[in-house]
Amino acid sequence: MVRKFPNLSSPITIGRVTFRNRMFSAPMGGTDITNDGCIGAKSTAFYELRGKGGAGAVTVSECMVHPETDGSHAYHLDTSILNSLAAATYTADAIRRHGAIPSLELSHSGMYAGTYMTDKSKQHNMNQWGPSDTVRPDGVPVKALTKEMLSDITAAYGRTAGLAKRAGFEMIMIHGGHGWLLNQFLSPYFNKRTDEYGGSLENRCRLAIEVLKAVREAVGPGFPIEFRMSGSELFDEGYDLQEGVRIAQQIEPYIDLLHVSAGTYQRGFGDTHPSMFKEHGCNVYLAAEIKKHVSVPVATLGGLNDPKQMEEIIAGGKADVVYMARALLADPFLPRKVMANKDEDIVRCLRCFTCMAERAATATRRCTVNPVIGREMEGWEVPKAPVSKKVVVVGGGPGGLKAAYTAAQRGHQVILMEKDAELGGILKSEQALPFKYEMYQLSLTFAKQCRDAGVEIRLQTEATKELIEKEAPDAVIIAAGSRPLILPIPGIDGENVTIVNDYYLKKENVKDEVVVLGGGLAGCEAAIHLAKEGKKVTIVEMRDELAPDANVRHRPLLLKEIQALAEVRTGLKGLEVTKEGVICEDKDKNRHMVKGSSVICALGQRARTDVVEALRDTAPYVAVIGDCAKVSTITNAVYQGYHAALDI
């Protein structure tokens, strides 16, 4: 067969191990770590799915090598713990039996041990150890590691690597980036030592090299050792790309694969994990430059989810391997689809950070577009129904489309009724915002899945009680969505006002000075887009803060964009829209004119409960999902649609 992406699909040999393609699954933390520090069964299933999906390698993250100085809540390999080696062995086997190479990431958090980023509320009652005596930005004191402790930590890396090989892992990744311990020693910002581990570049690289030597001694020749580094720390006083090149050259003799990432969690979370506001592949330039100066294969990553872009990266010699994390949550089968020339079927990652926000909030995983994530043990395949039934789905938004597709996969006869001329629901509005275009693409992909599965789609068809009862379905799934909330104030229906949902239809109506009425997630993202177009934008919000509905990973990056691009007026209530702008009132009843020739109304959504009430008794089984049940998120709509179909 002629491959559409020949370079991306080609095998690569690293050390003495051959990988089936160049698409590797990047480290993503497990969720159900046991109390004694073992990999839980849910995590094993989580990693296995990426092996089944066709990745060349699947990296299990992050194995803590030295619990005595690293209190991070992670698993570790220790023969004194009854199930430790067994759990790791089952995980490696679960990955390998699908043809992927299992890899284990070895890590030490250093001065950020016991915390995730810099959240003091999650700090363990233990000393924080790092290269030097210091105080973290959040006020936590850090003690310098002694040479004896460094020797102990180095030995622990080797010991853990040996156990990983014994458990069946076929590659080791040493985490030397993102602000963790080895990066702290590499960094002139973190490392202020005056002994042989500090000062010159050679001294700052010493610990990493000693660790790599210990690992090599433990695993032997030919066993692939990968080193993960930040090509640049991307902040003042950290090392830059030029020094990143020199670090890579120091490390190169001891490794088989150099994995070039970017930034540090603590000072650039949105650099290490590129947000939707950044270009896809924004960090590839770091790997491309370093690759010019080393002879070992180089891996790159950074918001990659497009096979065309990844093929160009490999073909253009910018890297030898591409890593994906979030993209393989959204679609674990992305590599298999690439290998089969079915890239049009890929469900793209939205870079919405739901996966990381949920992990931070509840220590679980969830993905906006893939309801299987975090629940892999319940089954990856949609089970066939014992009896085929007739199903009507009302509404062609993300929840309705997911419900219709899932029901069709189960063997049901599915009719989807959509009152508009186009599928997508609220996602249609996202096509006008470049950094959210993938949300619009999601509706196109879901629609294609429905058509390919045989769903009968009836556009411009309003689902009435009479129409549905005429079809006599066995089940109805109501996914009628929501409608915009419009403040009943004078002037809100004026020609200078555009409802945020309709912006994609009326872009030309929005002039160069804009007032965004409503500082929720939709209003803020619209404001960012308009400001990037060069318009003068002011956000008016009645509450004291913006976008409280945004998740904890997306919100700080959103606010950073707002701060740089738009004016913000909080604590103001809109009273009237005029041709000059919006007349507002503050908490003290003082009036203010916020000037703008155009107004975007982004005051939120209201559930279409009227549709629900009208259709509630139209079939023996009726499920209400998504915004028409309760205005919420795409994540919940997709999840509820999937499970409503499974329940038929």
C-alpha positions in Angstrom: 0.0 0.0 0.0 1.1 3.5 -0.7 1.2 5.5 2.5 -0.1 9.0 2.6 2.4 9.9 5.4 5.4 7.7 4.5 8.0 9.3 6.9 5.6 9.5 9.8 4.7 5.8 9.3 8.2 4.5 8.8 9.9 2.4 11.5 12.9 3.7 13.4 15.6 1.7 15.3 16.8 3.3 18.5 19.5 1.4 20.3 18.7 -2.2 19.4 15.0 -1.7 19.4 12.8 -1.1 16.4 9.7 1.0 16.7 6.9 0.5 14.2 6.4 4.2 13.4 7.6 7.7 14.5 4.4 8.6 16.5 5.2 8.1 20.2 2.8 8.6 23.2 4.3 11.2 25.5 4.4 10.7 29.3 1.0 11.2 31.0 0.5 10.5 34.6 -1.5 7.5 35.9 -4.5 8.3 38.1 -5.1 5.3 40.5 -1.7 5.1 42.2 -2.1 2.8 45.2 -1.4 3.8 48.8 1.9 1.9 48.7 3.0 3.5 45.5 2.1 1.0 42.8 0.5 1.5 39.3 -3.2 0.9 39.6 -5.3 -1.3 37.3 -7.1 1.8 35.8 -3.7 3.3 34.9 -2.6 0.1 33.2 -5.8 0.2 31.1 -5.2 3.9 30.4 -1.7 3.2 28.9 -2.8 0.1 27.1 -5.3 2.0 25.0 -2.5 4.0 23.4 -0.7 0.8 22.6 -3.8 -0.6 20.9 -4.2 2.7 19.1 -1.0 2.2 17.2 1.7 4.4 18.9 5.3 3.4 18.2 6.1 3.8 21.9 4.0 4.4 25.0 5.7 6.2 27.9 4.5 5.5 31.4 4.9 8.6 33.6 6.4 9.5 36.1 8.2 6.8 38.2 9.6 8.4 41.3 13.1 7.1 41.9 13.9 8.3 45.4 10.9 8.7 47.8 13.2 9.7 50.7 13.8 13.1 49.0 10.8 13.2 46.6 7.4 13.1 48.2 5.5 13.5 45.0 2.3 11.4 44.8 3.7 9.0 42.2 4.4 5.4 42.0 7.8 3.8 42.3 9.5 0.5 41.7 10.7 -1.2 44.8 11.1 -4.9 45.4 10.3 -4.3 49.1 6.7 -3.4 48.0 4.7 -6.5 47.4 2.9 -5.5 44.2 5.2 -2.9 42.8 7.1 -5.0 40.3 4.0 -7.0 39.4 2.0 -3.8 38.6 4.8 -2.5 36.4 5.1 -5.8 34.6 1.4 -6.0 33.9 1.5 -2.4 32.5 4.5 -3.1 30.3 2.9 -6.3 29.0 -0.4 -4.5 28.4 1.4 -2.0 26.1 3.7 -4.5 24.4 1.0 -7.0 23.4 -0.4 -4.5 20.9 2.9 -4.0 19.2 4.0 -0.8 20.9 7.3 -0.4 22.8 6.7 0.2 26.6 8.9 3.0 28.0 9.2 4.2 31.6 9.9 7.8 32.6 12.1 8.1 35.6 11.8 11.3 37.5 12.6 13.3 40.6 10.8 16.6 41.3 13.5 18.2 43.4 12.5 21.4 45.0 8.9 20.9 43.8 8.5 17.5 45.4 5.2 17.0 47.1 3.5 19.6 45.0 1.9 20.0 41.6 3.3 23.2 40.2 3.5 25.5 43.2 0.3 24.8 45.0 1.0 25.0 48.8 -2.3 23.4 49.6 -1.0 20.1 48.2 2.4 20.3 49.9 3.4 17.2 51.9 4.9 17.7 55.3 8.5 17.1 54.2 11.6 19.0 53.4 12.0 20.3 49.8 15.3 19.4 48.3 17.1 21.1 45.4 20.4 22.1 44.1 20.8 25.1 46.5 19.4 26.6 49.6 16.6 28.9 48.6 13.0 29.9 49.1 10.5 29.0 46.4 8.3 31.8 44.8 5.4 30.5 46.9 7.5 30.9 50.2 8.4 27.2 50.7 12.0 26.9 51.9 14.4 24.5 50.0 17.5 22.8 51.3 20.5 22.0 49.2 21.1 18.3 48.5 24.4 17.0 49.9 26.9 15.0 47.8 26.0 11.9 49.7 22.3 12.4 48.9 23.1 13.0 45.2 25.1 9.8 45.2 22.1 8.0 46.7 19.7 9.5 44.2 22.0 8.6 41.3 22.1 5.0 42.5 18.3 5.0 42.8 18.0 5.9 39.1 20.1 3.0 38.2 18.4 0.6 40.5 14.9 1.7 39.2 16.0 1.4 35.6 17.2 -2.2 36.2 13.8 -3.1 37.7 12.0 -1.4 34.8 13.9 -3.6 32.4 13.1 -6.7 34.5 9.4 -5.7 34.4 9.5 -5.7 30.6 9.9 -2.1 29.7 12.1 -1.7 26.6 13.1 1.9 26.9 13.9 4.3 29.7 13.2 8.0 29.6 15.2 10.2 32.0 13.2 13.3 32.8 15.6 16.2 32.7 13.2 19.0 31.8 10.3 21.1 32.9 11.8 22.4 36.1 12.2 19.0 37.9 15.4 18.0 39.7 17.8 17.3 36.8 16.6 20.5 35.0 17.2 22.4 38.3 20.8 21.3 38.2 21.2 22.2 34.5 19.6 25.6 35.1 21.7 28.7 36.1 18.5 30.1 37.6 18.0 27.2 40.0 21.6 26.0 40.5 23.7 28.3 42.6 26.1 25.7 43.9 29.9 26.4 44.2 31.1 22.7 44.2 31.6 20.4 41.2 27.8 20.3 40.6 27.4 24.0 40.0 28.9 27.0 38.1 30.2 26.0 34.7 28.0 24.2 32.1 30.1 21.0 32.6 29.5 21.1 36.3 25.7 21.7 35.9 25.5 18.7 33.6 27.4 16.5 36.0 24.4 15.0 37.9 22.5 14.2 34.7 25.5 12.5 33.2 26.1 10.5 36.4 22.5 9.4 36.4 22.7 8.4 32.7 25.9 6.4 33.4 24.2 4.6 36.3 21.2 3.8 34.2 23.4 2.4 31.4 25.2 0.2 33.8 21.9 -1.2 35.0 20.3 -1.8 31.6 23.3 -2.7 29.6 24.3 -1.9 26.0 21.7 -1.6 23.2 18.9 -0.8 25.6 17.4 2.6 24.5 18.0 5.4 26.9 16.1 8.6 26.2 16.8 12.0 27.8 14.0 14.5 28.1 15.2 18.1 28.3 13.8 21.6 27.8 15.5 23.0 24.7 15.1 26.4 26.4 13.7 27.4 29.8 12.0 30.3 28.1 12.3 32.8 30.9 14.8 35.4 32.0 17.8 33.9 34.0 17.0 30.4 32.7 19.1 28.9 30.0 18.3 29.8 26.3 18.4 27.7 23.2 22.1 28.3 22.5 22.9 26.9 26.0 20.3 24.2 25.4 22.4 23.1 22.4 25.5 22.9 24.5 23.7 20.9 27.2 22.5 18.5 24.5 26.1 18.0 23.3 27.2 17.2 26.8 24.4 14.6 27.2 24.6 13.1 23.8 27.4 10.4 24.4 25.3 8.7 27.0 21.9 8.4 25.3 20.1 6.9 22.3 17.3 9.4 21.9 17.1 13.1 22.8 13.6 14.4 23.6 13.4 18.1 23.3 10.6 19.8 25.1 10.3 23.4 26.4 10.0 25.6 29.4 9.2 24.8 33.1 5.9 24.0 34.7 6.5 26.7 37.4 7.3 29.6 35.1 5.7 28.7 31.8 3.0 26.1 32.0 1.5 27.3 28.7 4.9 26.9 27.0 5.5 23.3 28.2 1.8 22.5 27.4 0.9 24.8 24.5 -2.5 26.3 24.9 -5.0 26.9 22.1 -3.6 30.5 21.9 -0.3 29.2 20.5 0.5 27.7 17.1 0.6 24.0 16.8 4.2 22.8 16.9 5.3 26.1 18.5 8.2 24.3 20.2 9.4 22.3 17.2 12.1 25.0 16.4 13.9 24.0 19.6 14.3 20.4 18.5 15.1 21.4 14.9 18.0 23.6 16.0 19.4 21.1 18.5 19.2 18.4 15.9 21.7 20.3 13.8 24.3 19.9 16.5 23.9 16.3 17.6 24.1 12.9 15.9 21.6 10.9 18.0 17.9 10.8 16.9 15.8 13.8 18.2 12.2 13.8 19.3 9.9 16.8 19.4 6.4 17.7 20.7 4.2 20.6 21.5 0.5 20.6 20.7 0.9 18.4 17.6 -2.2 16.7 16.2 -2.1 17.2 12.5 -0.5 14.3 10.5 0.4 16.7 7.6 2.4 18.9 10.0 4.0 15.9 11.7 5.0 14.4 8.3 6.6 17.7 7.3 8.6 17.7 10.6 10.0 14.3 9.9 10.5 14.8 6.1 12.1 18.2 6.7 14.7 16.8 9.1 13.5 18.9 12.0 13.1 15.7 14.2 13.1 12.0 13.9 10.2 11.2 16.2 7.0 13.2 17.2 5.5 12.8 20.6 1.8 13.5 21.4 0.0 13.4 24.7 -3.3 15.2 24.6 -3.8 14.3 20.9 -3.8 10.6 21.9 -6.3 11.2 24.6 -8.7 12.8 22.1 -8.1 10.0 19.6 -5.9 7.1 20.9 -6.2 5.5 17.4 -4.7 8.5 15.6 -1.5 6.5 14.7 -3.5 3.6 13.3 -5.6 6.1 11.3 -2.4 7.7 9.9 -1.0 4.3 9.0 -4.2 3.4 7.2 -4.5 6.7 5.3 -7.6 7.6 7.2 -6.5 10.9 8.7 -9.9 12.5 7.9 -11.4 10.3 10.6 -9.1 11.6 13.4 -10.9 13.3 16.3 -8.6 16.3 17.0 -7.5 17.5 20.4 -9.1 20.9 21.3 -6.3 21.9 23.6 -9.0 22.9 26.1 -7.1 21.5 29.1 -10.0 19.6 30.4 -7.8 16.5 30.8 -5.2 18.4 33.0 -7.8 20.4 34.9 -9.7 17.3 35.9 -6.4 15.6 37.0 -5.5 18.7 39.1 -9.0 18.9 40.7 -9.9 15.3 41.3 -6.8 13.2 40.4 -8.8 11.6 37.6 -8.7 11.9 33.8 -11.4 13.1 31.4 -11.3 14.3 27.8 -13.8 16.6 26.2 -14.1 14.7 23.0 -13.4 11.1 24.2 -15.7 9.8 27.0 -13.7 6.6 27.3 -10.7 8.3 28.8 -10.4 7.6 32.5 -12.9 4.7 32.2 -10.9 2.4 29.9 -11.5 -0.6 32.2 -15.2 -0.3 31.4 -14.4 -1.2 27.8 -13.0 0.5 24.7 -15.4 -0.9 22.1 -19.0 0.1 21.9 -21.0 -3.1 22.6 -23.6 -4.3 20.1 -27.2 -4.2 21.4 -28.9 -7.5 21.7 -31.9 -6.1 19.9 -31.8 -3.4 17.3 -34.2 -0.5 18.1 -35.4 2.7 16.5 -33.8 5.8 18.0 -34.6 9.4 17.4 -32.0 12.0 18.4 -33.2 15.6 18.7 -30.4 18.1 18.0 -27.2 17.9 16.0 -24.8 19.6 18.4 -21.8 17.7 19.9 -23.9 15.7 22.4 -26.6 14.8 19.9 -24.0 13.7 17.3 -22.1 11.6 19.8 -25.3 10.0 20.9 -26.4 9.3 17.3 -23.1 7.8 16.3 -22.8 5.6 19.4 -26.4 4.3 19.0 -25.6 3.5 15.4 -22.4 1.7 16.4 -24.6 -0.5 18.7 -26.7 -1.5 15.7 -29.7 0.7 16.3 -31.7 2.4 13.5 -31.0 6.1 14.2 -32.8 9.2 12.9 -31.2 12.6 13.9 -33.5 15.6 13.6 -31.8 19.1 13.4 -33.9 22.2 13.1 -31.1 24.2 11.4 -29.6 23.7 7.9 -26.2 22.7 9.3 -25.1 20.3 12.0 -22.9 21.4 14.9 -25.1 23.3 17.3 -23.2 25.8 19.3 -19.9 24.6 17.8 -20.8 26.3 14.5 -20.0 29.7 16.1 -16.4 28.6 16.8 -15.4 28.5 13.1 -14.8 32.3 13.3 -12.2 32.1 16.0 -8.9 30.6 14.6 -7.7 29.3 17.9 -11.0 27.5 18.5 -11.5 26.2 14.9 -10.8 22.7 16.0 -14.1 22.9 18.0 -15.9 23.5 14.8 -13.9 20.7 13.1 -15.1 18.4 15.9 -18.7 18.9 14.7 -17.6 18.0 11.1 -15.8 14.9 12.3 -18.7 13.8 14.5 -21.1 14.4 11.6 -18.9 12.3 9.3 -18.9 9.5 11.8 -22.7 9.6 11.9 -23.0 9.4 8.2 -20.4 6.6 7.9 -22.3 4.7 10.6 -25.6 5.0 8.7 -27.4 7.6 10.8 -30.3 9.2 8.9 -29.8 12.9 9.2 -32.8 15.2 8.7 -31.7 18.8 8.5 -34.2 21.8 8.7 -36.5 19.4 10.7 -37.9 20.7 13.9 -38.7 17.8 16.1 -42.3 18.1 17.3 -44.2 15.6 19.5 -46.4 14.7 16.5 -43.4 14.1 14.2 -41.6 11.9 16.7 -44.7 9.9 17.6 -45.3 9.3 13.9 -41.9 7.6 13.8 -42.9 5.4 16.8 -39.3 5.2 18.2 -38.2 2.9 21.0 -36.0 5.6 22.4 -35.6 9.4 22.1 -32.5 11.3 23.1 -33.2 15.0 23.5 -30.1 17.1 22.8 -31.8 20.4 21.9 -29.0 22.6 23.4 -29.5 26.1 24.7 -30.3 29.6 23.4 -28.4 32.8 24.1 -29.3 34.8 27.2 -30.1 38.3 26.0 -30.4 41.1 28.6 -33.8 42.9 28.2 -32.3 46.4 28.0 -32.9 49.3 25.6 -30.8 49.0 22.4 -29.9 45.4 22.7 -31.7 44.7 19.4 -29.8 47.4 17.6 -27.9 47.0 14.4 -24.6 47.5 16.3 -25.2 44.5 18.5 -24.1 41.0 17.6 -25.0 37.9 19.7 -21.7 36.1 20.3 -23.2 32.8 18.9 -24.0 34.7 15.6 -20.6 36.4 15.2 -19.5 33.9 12.6 -22.4 35.0 10.4 -22.1 38.7 11.0 -18.3 39.4 11.3 -18.6 42.3 8.9 -21.0 44.1 11.3 -18.3 44.4 14.0 -16.3 47.6 13.8 -12.9 48.6 15.1 -14.1 49.6 18.7 -15.9 46.8 20.5 -17.6 46.4 23.8 -18.0 42.8 24.8 -20.9 42.6 27.2 -20.2 39.6 29.4 -16.9 38.4 30.7 -17.6 34.7 30.8 -15.6 32.2 28.8 -17.3 32.9 25.5 -17.0 36.7 25.9 -13.3 36.5 26.9 -12.4 34.3 24.0 -14.3 36.5 21.6 -12.5 39.5 23.0 -9.1 37.9 22.5 -9.9 37.1 18.9 -11.2 40.6 18.1 -8.2 42.2 19.8 -5.8 40.0 17.8 -7.6 41.3 14.7 -6.5 44.8 15.8 -9.7 46.0 17.2 -9.9 48.0 20.5 -11.8 45.8 22.9 -13.4 46.5 26.3 -14.9 43.7 28.3 -17.8 44.7 30.6 -18.6 42.2 33.4 -21.0 42.5 36.3 -19.1 40.1 38.5 -15.7 41.0 40.1 -13.8 38.4 38.1 -13.6 37.1 34.5 -14.3 33.6 33.2 -15.0 31.8 36.5 -16.5 29.1 34.3 -13.1 28.4 32.7 -11.2 25.4 34.0 -8.2 25.8 36.3 -5.6 25.1 33.6 -7.1 27.2 30.8 -8.2 30.2 32.9 -4.7 31.5 33.9 -3.6 31.4 30.2 -6.9 33.0 29.1 -6.5 35.9 31.6 -2.9 36.4 30.5 -4.1 36.9 27.0 -6.9 39.3 28.1 -4.4 41.3 30.2 -2.2 41.8 27.1 -4.9 42.5 24.6 -8.1 44.1 26.1 -9.4 46.6 28.6 -11.5 45.1 31.4 -14.3 46.8 33.4 -15.6 44.5 36.1 -18.4 45.3 38.6 -20.5 47.0 35.9 -24.1 46.2 34.9 -25.3 47.0 31.4 -28.3 49.4 31.4 -28.6 50.5 27.8 -26.9 50.1 24.4 -26.5 53.2 22.3 -24.7 54.0 19.1 -21.8 55.3 21.2 -21.5 52.2 23.4 -23.0 50.7 26.6 -24.3 52.7 29.5 -23.4 50.8 32.7 -24.0 51.1 36.4 -21.6 50.2 39.2 -22.4 48.9 42.6 -22.8 52.4 44.0 -25.4 53.2 41.3 -22.9 55.5 39.4 -23.3 55.5 35.7 -20.5 55.0 33.2 -20.4 55.1 29.4 -18.2 52.4 28.0 -17.5 53.5 24.4 -17.7 51.2 21.4 -19.3 51.4 18.0 -20.0 47.7 18.1 -21.3 45.5 20.9 -20.9 41.7 21.3 -23.5 40.2 23.6 -22.0 37.3 25.5 -24.2 36.9 28.6 -24.4 33.2 28.6 -26.9 30.5 27.5 -30.3 29.3 28.8 -31.4 25.7 28.6 -34.1 24.9 26.0 -36.3 23.4 28.6 -39.4 24.1 26.6 -38.3 21.5 24.0 -37.6 19.0 26.7 -41.0 19.4 28.2 -42.7 19.1 24.9 -40.9 15.8 24.0 -40.5 14.2 27.4 -43.2 11.5 26.8 -42.5 10.6 23.1 -41.0 7.1 23.6 -40.6 4.4 26.2 -37.1 5.5 26.8 -36.3 9.2 26.8 -32.9 10.7 27.8 -32.2 14.4 28.2 -28.5 15.4 27.7 -26.3 18.4 27.3 -27.3 22.0 27.6 -31.0 21.4 27.4 -30.7 19.5 30.7 -28.3 22.0 32.3 -26.1 24.5 30.6 -22.6 23.2 31.0 -19.7 22.1 28.8 -19.0 20.3 25.6 -17.3 17.7 27.8 -20.5 16.9 29.6 -22.7 16.9 26.4 -20.4 14.4 24.7 -20.1 12.2 27.8 -23.9 12.2 28.4 -24.6 11.5 24.8 -22.3 8.6 24.7 -23.8 7.0 27.8 -27.4 7.7 26.9 -26.8 5.7 23.7 -25.2 2.9 25.7 -28.2 2.7 27.9 -30.6 1.9 25.1 
